[in-house]
Amino acid sequence: MKNLVTGLRTEEYEKNFAELHPPFTPGAAITEANRCLYCYDSPCMKACPTHIDISTFIKKISTKNLLGSARTIFESNWVPLTCAKACPVAVLCEGACVFNDKGEKPIEIGRLQRFAIDNYFSQNMLPLFHKASPNGKSVGIIGSGPAGLACGAELSLLGFDVTIYESNKIPGGLNTWGIAPYKLRREDSLKEVELVKSFGVKIETGVLVGTTVTIDDLLKKHSALFLGVGLGESPQLSVQGEELEGVIGALEFIEKVKSEKWHEVPVGKRVAVIGAGNTSIDAATEAKRLGAEEVYIIYRRSDVEMSAYRFEYDLAKKDGIVFYFLTSPKQVVGNSFVEGLECLKMKLEEPDSRGRRKPVSIPGSEFIIPVDMVIKAIGQDTKSAFLNSIPGLTLDNEGCVIVNTESYQTNNPKIFAGGDCINGGKEVVNAAYDGKRAAHGINKFLFPMSEGEN
Ligand SMILES: Cc1cc2nc3c(=O)[nH]c(=O)nc-3n(C[C@H](O)[C@H](O)[C@H](O)COP(=O)(O)OP(=O)(O)OC[C@H]3O[C@@H](n4cnc5c(N)ncnc54)[C@H](O)[C@@H]3O)c2cc1C
C-alpha cells in the first residue's frame, strides 16, 4: 500500500511519538521515593506478577544506592526496563498503592523503577550478579521475547549453557517489535537483550525452529528445551474485500511502525481499526501519530465489554480516535484498493450463563464509513500448527500449551514453556515471571537434588 498521508516533518513525528512518561530527574526521583510509606504488607509487591520487592528498591533510591536498587529489581525480573515503561501499572503495582485509598496520587513505581534501571544501563552494566560454574548441561530456548530472555538469564546464572533460537533477525520478541514506540523504544529492549547476552547466553537469530532446524535436532542437542514462542498473526475477518490493498493485520502494521522510518510507513488518511483490545488502541493511536486524519475503532459490543484497559481507552480518546461501538464490519468496499468499510449496527442480547452478552446484527442497518485503510486487530492466533507438531505437547481448547503450574513442564518432560504461548496473551511482566520460574523448573528436572528455589 502507498503512503496516503502527506509526510510530517521529522520534529512532528518525534513529538507525536515522544515518551508518554518521561524520566525522573535525580531530585524528583528521590522526592518521589521519600513519599513511599514502605507498607508492612507491600500491596504493590503482591500486585506485581514478578513480586519485585518494591519498597526495598524504592528505599534504596531514597538513600542514593542506585545499583543496589537495580539489583533488587533484577532479582525478580530480567526485563525491568520494559516493564517500567510498558507495564499497565495502573492495574498492577500502582493500582495497589495505599495512596489510592487516601485519595492521593499513588507512588510512581514504574518511573522509579526506570530511574534505577536507566542508571544501571548508563554504568555499562556493571557486574552485579554471581554466575555459578558450568554444570555441564545445555538448554535450548525457542524465542527471544521476554519469556525466553528471562529463562535464558536465570539458567545461565545457574550454570547452564544456553542457546536461544530466534526466527527474527533482531531479538527481543514483542518488546522489540510490538510495544508502542511512545512507551518503549527498540533500543530499550535491546539493552535487556545485551544484558542477557552478557551472562553468556548465545542468541542465534534468523533460525525458524520447525523449518531451519527441527525440534528433534534440538532435543538431541540439549538436555531440555523452553518454548517462548508467543502468539501468531491476527486472524482473518472472513468478510468480502479482505484481500484488497490497504487491509493489513495490526501486528504487521505495528511492526512497520517499530522498524521502519516513520515517513516510510504506509498509512491511510482515514483508517478503520477493527477490534477494541489494547492492540487495537495501539494500532489506532500509532496510525493517528503517523498523520492519519481520521481513525475509527469499530467494535461489535459496547465500551463496557471492550477488553482494552481504561487508561488505553482514555489515551485513544485524547488522540482523537472515534469509536463506533455496537458496530460490526460486513465487507470492505473497493475495486483493487480499500475505499470504505460497510458496517452493520448491532445490539446486545441478554447475558448468557457466563454473563456475556452476544451481539446480534440489526437487519437493514448497513452503512458505509469511507476509509482507505483497514487494520485488523481482533486478537492473535496461537502458533497451533507449530505447537501441534511437537511430540508429547498438549494444547487446551484455545491452542495454548498446557504446563504444570509449578514447574512449567509440558507433557513432554524435556520441554518447558511460558509466556503468551501458555496464557493466550497477557503482559510482558507475566512472560518474564514464567521464564524465570521455568528456569527453576528445568534446574529441578535436571538436578533434582539441587534446587534452592529463588
Ligand atoms: C501490539 C502489542 C502491544 C503490546 N503492548 C504491551 C505493553 O504495552 N505492555 C505489556 O506489558 N505487554 C504488551 N503486549 C503483550 C506483550 O508484548 C506479550 O505479553 C509478551 O511479549 C509475551 O512474551 P513472549 O516471550 O511470550 O512472546 P513474544 O514477545 O511474542 O516473543 C516470542 C518470540 O519467539 C519467536 N519465535 C516464534 N516462533 C518461533 C520459532 N518457531 N522459531 C524461532 N523463534 C520463534 C518470535 O519471533 C518472538 O521473537 C503487547 C502485545 C502486542 C501484540
The ligand as a MOL file (V3000), in Angstrom:
LIG
                    3D

  0  0  0     0  0            999 V3000
M  V30 BEGIN CTAB
M  V30 COUNTS 53 58 0 0 0
M  V30 BEGIN ATOM
M  V30 1 C 0.9140 -4.8930 19.6840 0
M  V30 2 C 1.1880 -5.3460 21.0810 0
M  V30 3 C 1.4610 -4.4120 22.0570 0
M  V30 4 C 1.7230 -4.8180 23.3540 0
M  V30 5 N 1.9550 -3.8660 24.3030 0
M  V30 6 C 2.2240 -4.2570 25.5660 0
M  V30 7 C 2.5030 -3.2930 26.5730 0
M  V30 8 O 2.4740 -2.0810 26.3200 0
M  V30 9 N 2.7990 -3.7320 27.8160 0
M  V30 10 C 2.8450 -5.0660 28.1380 0
M  V30 11 O 3.1660 -5.4030 29.2800 0
M  V30 12 N 2.5440 -6.0010 27.2040 0
M  V30 13 C 2.2530 -5.6300 25.9400 0
M  V30 14 N 1.9630 -6.5690 24.9910 0
M  V30 15 C 1.9920 -8.0030 25.3780 0
M  V30 16 C 3.4550 -8.5000 25.4410 0
M  V30 17 O 4.1880 -7.9670 24.3730 0
M  V30 18 C 3.4950 -10.0140 25.4350 0
M  V30 19 O 2.6850 -10.4970 26.5070 0
M  V30 20 C 4.9220 -10.5460 25.6120 0
M  V30 21 O 5.7810 -10.0200 24.6420 0
M  V30 22 C 4.9290 -12.0640 25.5320 0
M  V30 23 O 6.2440 -12.5130 25.6120 0
M  V30 24 P 6.6850 -13.9200 24.9770 0
M  V30 25 O 8.1420 -14.0210 25.2600 0
M  V30 26 O 5.7790 -14.9700 25.4450 0
M  V30 27 O 6.4230 -13.7720 23.4050 0
M  V30 28 P 6.9500 -12.7560 22.3030 0
M  V30 29 O 7.3380 -11.4600 22.8710 0
M  V30 30 O 5.8980 -12.7720 21.2470 0
M  V30 31 O 8.2640 -13.4600 21.7570 0
M  V30 32 C 8.1950 -14.6810 21.0490 0
M  V30 33 C 9.4420 -14.8100 20.2000 0
M  V30 34 O 9.5160 -16.1340 19.6680 0
M  V30 35 C 9.9650 -16.0540 18.3180 0
M  V30 36 N 9.5030 -17.2850 17.6600 0
M  V30 37 C 8.2300 -17.6910 17.4710 0
M  V30 38 N 8.1970 -18.8830 16.8440 0
M  V30 39 C 9.4850 -19.2430 16.6380 0
M  V30 40 C 10.1170 -20.3730 16.0360 0
M  V30 41 N 9.3960 -21.4020 15.5240 0
M  V30 42 N 11.4790 -20.4060 15.9660 0
M  V30 43 C 12.2340 -19.3990 16.4860 0
M  V30 44 N 11.6720 -18.2950 17.0770 0
M  V30 45 C 10.3250 -18.2280 17.1470 0
M  V30 46 C 9.2920 -14.8030 17.8210 0
M  V30 47 O 9.9430 -14.2950 16.6580 0
M  V30 48 C 9.4460 -13.8780 19.0190 0
M  V30 49 O 10.6650 -13.1530 18.9620 0
M  V30 50 C 1.6970 -6.1980 23.6840 0
M  V30 51 C 1.3880 -7.1370 22.7110 0
M  V30 52 C 1.1380 -6.7230 21.4140 0
M  V30 53 C 0.7930 -7.7430 20.3740 0
M  V30 END ATOM
M  V30 BEGIN BOND
M  V30 1 1 1 2
M  V30 2 1 2 3
M  V30 3 2 2 52
M  V30 4 2 3 4
M  V30 5 1 4 5
M  V30 6 1 4 50
M  V30 7 2 5 6
M  V30 8 1 6 7
M  V30 9 1 6 13
M  V30 10 2 7 8
M  V30 11 1 7 9
M  V30 12 1 9 10
M  V30 13 2 10 11
M  V30 14 1 10 12
M  V30 15 2 12 13
M  V30 16 1 13 14
M  V30 17 1 14 15
M  V30 18 1 14 50
M  V30 19 1 15 16
M  V30 20 1 16 17
M  V30 21 1 16 18
M  V30 22 1 18 19
M  V30 23 1 18 20
M  V30 24 1 20 21
M  V30 25 1 20 22
M  V30 26 1 22 23
M  V30 27 1 23 24
M  V30 28 2 24 25
M  V30 29 1 24 26
M  V30 30 1 24 27
M  V30 31 1 27 28
M  V30 32 2 28 29
M  V30 33 1 28 30
M  V30 34 1 28 31
M  V30 35 1 31 32
M  V30 36 1 32 33
M  V30 37 1 33 34
M  V30 38 1 33 48
M  V30 39 1 34 35
M  V30 40 1 35 36
M  V30 41 1 35 46
M  V30 42 1 36 37
M  V30 43 1 36 45
M  V30 44 2 37 38
M  V30 45 1 38 39
M  V30 46 1 39 40
M  V30 47 2 39 45
M  V30 48 1 40 41
M  V30 49 2 40 42
M  V30 50 1 42 43
M  V30 51 2 43 44
M  V30 52 1 44 45
M  V30 53 1 46 47
M  V30 54 1 46 48
M  V30 55 1 48 49
M  V30 56 2 50 51
M  V30 57 1 51 52
M  V30 58 1 52 53
M  V30 END BOND
M  V30 END CTAB
M  END
